[in-house]
């Protein structure tokens, strides 16, 4: 689980959907699900959107991380090493009824629900390098969408489920790409010499929020048009792993001092 070995904190900045690798706001509840190592290893927690009423949902000596709410708020998918390697699991929103969705000796991680709740995208190195996969919400019918020798990571659904945004180093450095939901027509949106990481579409699908190191000395949050044009810097030395609140009115991001 090489993307998870960091110390994370959840912060909110009043600026401008529902996806963040580290923390995510429910689309139906006034709660945020997040990962924390406050008890010595990473587990899944929920809290009210103001940071109160923190409840621990998982308690396993292995790492449980990368939580993702189902669109109806009843389920949480997450990544865990509890069975020896990294796989995707799902549980009820109160932490009960744990089910393992993937069972592969490779690393399966970063589960993201489709907006209609019928499918889950994830990234896996089961073919030797990281690729973007999609499967039914019950774990059946996994399909490799990217099929590229580079690393393709961090999938994000568009609000209408027609496209999937992802991060890839297929053009040297990591940049943001978008493809049809069936894996066709991949397009590089950022075309920059600096690192960029896929984050989220605005809820109305009109623009894309992303994190980038194009300011050279820091990772910052940007917003751009759907075709990658007009990237606008929203922050100064803000952080990374950014996403949006469900109503699009706030940015949630990771920041370390």
N, C-alpha and C positions, 0 to 999 in steps of 0.2 A: 504494500500500500504506500508507494513512494511519494504520493502527492499529499499525504496526511501527516507527515512527521514534523509538525510545527505547533507552536502555541498560538491559539486563536482567541480573539475577543470579538463580540458582536457590538457594532456601533450603528447609530442611525443618524443620517444627515438630512435635514429638511431641504430638499432641492426639487426634485422633479417629481418585477412583475413577477413575475412571482418566483424568480429562480435565483438561488444562491447556493453554492456548493456547501458552505459552512453553516449557514442559517437560512431558514425559509419561513415566511409568513403564510399561515393557512389562508386559502381563498374564501373559506366559509366561517372561520373562527377568528377571534381577535387574539391569536396566539402565534408565537414563533417557536419552531423546532430548531434545535441546534446541537452541536457536539461540543463536549468539554472534557478536559483531562483534570478537572478540579479534584477528583478523588484518586488520582494516580494513573489512570488509564482512560482512554477516550470512551465515553458513553453518550447516549442520546438523552436530551432533556427537552422539556417544553417550558415556556413561560408566557405570561401575558405580554402584550405588546409594549407595555411600559416597564418591563423588566421584573415585575413582581410575580409571586406564586410560581417559583421554579420547582418543577417536578422531574425527578430522574425516572426515565422510562426503561432503560436497560442497565444491567449490572452484571457484567461479565468481565473476567480478567483479560480477555482479548479486546482489541480495539473495535468499537462500534462507532461509525462515523458517516458523514455525507447523507444526512437525513433528507427526505423529500416527501412532502404531503401529497396524498392523492387529491384530485380536484374537488372531491366532495368532502374532504377533511376527515374521513373515517379511517384512513390507513396511512401508515408511514413506511416507505421503502428506505432501506439504508444499506451500507456496506459494513461487513464484519469479517474478522479473522478468526471467529470463535471455533470454526471447524478445521483450522490449520492453515488454510489459504484464504484469500479474499474472495468473497462471494456476495451476492445480492440477497437480502432478506426483506420480508414485509411483516408488519405487525399492526394490530389495531392501534388507534390513536392514544389509548391508555396504556400501551405496552404489552397487552395480552395477545394471545393467539399468534405466536411467532411462527413464520413459515419461511423455509429456505427456497428461493426462486431459482437460483443457478447452482449447479453442482459440477464444477469443472476444475481441474487441477491448475489452471491458469489463474490470472488475476482478473476478476470481474468487479467493476466498481462504478461509482457515480451514476446511480439510477435516477432517471427523470421521467415522470409521468407525462403521457400525452394529455392535452387539454380535455379530451373526452374520457380519459381514465381507462381506455381499453388497451393501451400499449405502454411499455416502458423502454426507453432507450438507456443504454449503458455503454461503457467502454471496456474493452477486454484485450489482453495480449494472447488469447488462446491460439492465434495463428502466427505467433512469433513476435509481432509488433502490435502496438495499440491500435485498435480499430473501433469504429462506432457500430454498435449492434442495436437491433430492436427486437423485442419479444412481446408476446401477449402478456397481459397483466398477471396471469397465473404462472408465468415462467415458460410457457410452451412456445414453440416455433421461433427460436432465436435465428436472426438473419444478419449477416455481415453487410452493412450498408456502404462502407467506404472502399474496402479491397484495394488498399494502396500500401506500398512498402514503407512509407513514412509513418510517423505516429500521429494518429487522429484521436483527439481527446475532448472531453467536456461538452457533451451534446446538450442542446437547448432547443425545445420545440417553439415554433412560431405560435401565436395565439389561435390561429385557425387550423393548426395541425398540418398545414400543407408543406412546411419546410422545417429543416433541422439545421441550426447553426452549430458550428464546432470549431475547435482550435486545432491547427495542424502545422507541422514543420516541413511539409512537402515542397515548399519553396524556400528552403534553408532555415530561416528563423520561424518561430511560432507566430502564426497570423490567424485571422478570423475568416472562416469560409461559411458559405451557406449552400445547401443542396436541397433537392426535392425530398419529401419524406420517404421515398423509395430508394434514395441514394443517387439518383440521376442528377446531372447538371450542377456539379460542384463549382463554385465561383469564389475566388479570393476577394474579400471585401476591403481589406486594409492595405495591402501592398506597401508595407513599410519595412524599413531596415531594423526597426525595434520591435521587441516582444509585444504581442497583443493577446488578450484572453477573452473568449466569448463570455458574455454575461446574460443579457436579457433583451427581449423586445419590449417596448412600451406596451401597455395593455391593449391599446387600440391598434397595435401593429404598425405604427407610423414611423418609428425610429428605433435604433438599436443602441443600447448602453453597453460599454465595454471598458476593460482596464488595459492600460498600455504603459510601456516604459519609454515612450517616444519623447518624454521630457528629459531623458538620459540619466538624471540623477535620482529619479523617483518613479514609483508606479502611481499613476493617477487615473481618474475616471473620466471618460469621454462619452459623447453621444454623437451619432452619425446617422445619415440617411440610409435607407434600405439598400441602396446600391454602393454604400461605402463612402459617398461623397460628404463634404462639409463636416469633417470631424471637429468637434468643439470640446475644449478642455473645461471640465466642470470643477476641478479641485486642484489643490496644490499639496503634494505629498500626502495624499489621503490614505491609500492602501490598495487592497486587491480583493479578489473573490467578491465582486460587487453584484448586487441584484436590486430589484425594486419592490416596494410594498405593493400589495395587490391593487390598490387604487392608483398606483403610479405617482403618488405624492411624495414619497420618501425613498431615499437610497439606503440600502443596508449593505455594509461592507466590512471587511476585516482590516484591522489597523493594529500595528504593533509599535510601541514606543522604543 
